[in-house]
């Protein structure tokens, strides 16, 4: 059993590391077989996940010979490892067809596999130490993948913003780990809610900060907009089953901790509901398909966060699984059209679903599921979360229901944009430019994901939800009645009809409210005022400290060495003189090496920490 627990994350991580290192050793010769190797590794990981779901392996080991740590597959993590490996296989299969032979494919697929393996470490970790390792490596890989085309400054800038924003939130997890160790003497996840005194509140504060940052909830949502500059397969994996879902997973996993503090559960519930509402407005205003999908991810993750806040762990987990299928499908469809037609603009995508019928049909299923149309998946999972919200607060339920109606609005708008006929004025231009064929490997995963988008909501239906809760190991939870489901369905249908009617009349969004929503509520500018400037000031202070204290101390040591060498030259034999000279030279070289990492740049320190955690994960997986 323990071998299976090791192999599950090790298979993608080791393969990914071998591809990355082999790329430097063998050069471009590894780019040709890299897609096949990556897809094979993803398939092996999926088989291991299926076996782990049945066997439920658990691994325990001492970390640094002092801290008990481990990996385990229980009910919630079993669901997540199946979701992560399934979506990863679909995305890598699509990427194998999309990435041209002249791309650095070994580097791309190596990063994607390590990214997947880090998420598997995160969802199977039984303690904060191992979870932090996976958490940080996942963040580092997302940085490398968003900025994959590193010769384009805009993409690299977007990667920097995404990296620094999520790292700022991740500091909360370090704070939580420190508070947990002091309060409980352990980092075990199951024991966090049992800490005495003020420690549960401090742990919860750190966990909430890290989870909201990772899952792009308010006020961190803007980084997900910038992450859209990465390749489409990266967006598909990032938004569906890995990094953005990690924060929601952590809150669902630690729901007892949130409930024990009281205030944390309330805060999480309201942040999730408001994110679902406000980012739904942002999605409705977008003219770029990938930006619309990114804003909808923030909104849909908001429902999962709301579920964690109101105690609907089973409902939130069901929404997470169904959303992973839906959003990976939609991003892959958008990526296929971007490669074929060269545009993401909704106005220029008219007729795309008609020209590429398999892509269009699959995309349509995903968009209708995103809209909450019964009986597709997200209809049932949303209602399960909203039913629990209703028991907590009618106002919270009303906000969540309004967010669900916005989902119907922006999904319908996107679907009608790609399904409507090509405008006569632009028909010729579109036909001339849209000549690329969508390959077999790009089309292959779409029907399977469409099937999942349609059917995975079954876990939230009244006849199946009890078995679903037993699988997850949760207690009784509120479930929607037939009247409640019929009411929400009627409202969704009305929202669909209203959006369709408005678009047929050519109605446009009013600039008074559309402009802030189009720019993601100016959250990035606000973060620049409240976060970037203080962090910049801190970095400047650290740089001065490095120059005047750390570097000054090193220079003083070197000067003392030179003085000692000069003194010894007058008093001691020539051999001793040479020895002291070597000491002085060595000290100067050490001083130069010590000064190199001291850049004063916060993202450099974070990158160094991420590399350290990657090395620690490999040591744990390969040595233990």
Secondary structure, DSSP 4 states (H G I P E B T S, - for coil): -HHHHHHHHHHHHHHHHHHHHHHHHHTTHHHHHHHHHHHHHHHHHHHHHHHHHHH--EEEEEETTTEEEEEE--HHHHHHHHHHHHHHHHHHHHHHHHS-TTS-HHHHHHHHHHHHHHHHHHHHBSBHHHHHHHHHHHHHHHHHHHT-STTSHHHHHHHHHHHHHHHHHHHHHHHHHHHHHHHHSS-BGGGGGG--TTHHHHHHHHHHHHHHHHTT-TTSTHHHHHGGGS-HHHHHHHHHTSHHHHHHHHHHHTHHHHHHHSHHHHHHHHHHHHHHHHHHHHHHH--BHHHHHHHHHHHHHHHHHHHHHTT-HHHHHHHHHHHHHHHHHHHHHHHHHHHHHS--BGGG-TTHHHHSHHHHHHHHHHHHHHHT-TTSHHHHHHHHHHHHHHHH-HHHHHHHHHHHHHHHHHHHHHHHHHHSPPPGGGHHHHHHH--PPPPHHHHHHHHHHHHHHHHGGGGGSTTTHHHHHHHHT--------HHHHHHHHHHHHHHHHHHHHHHHTT----HHHHHHHHTGGGHHHHHIIIIIHHHHHHHHHHHHHIIIIIHHHHHHHHHHHHHHHHHHHHHS-HHHHHHHHHHHHHHHHHHHHHHHT----HHHHHHHHHHHHHHHHHHHHHH-
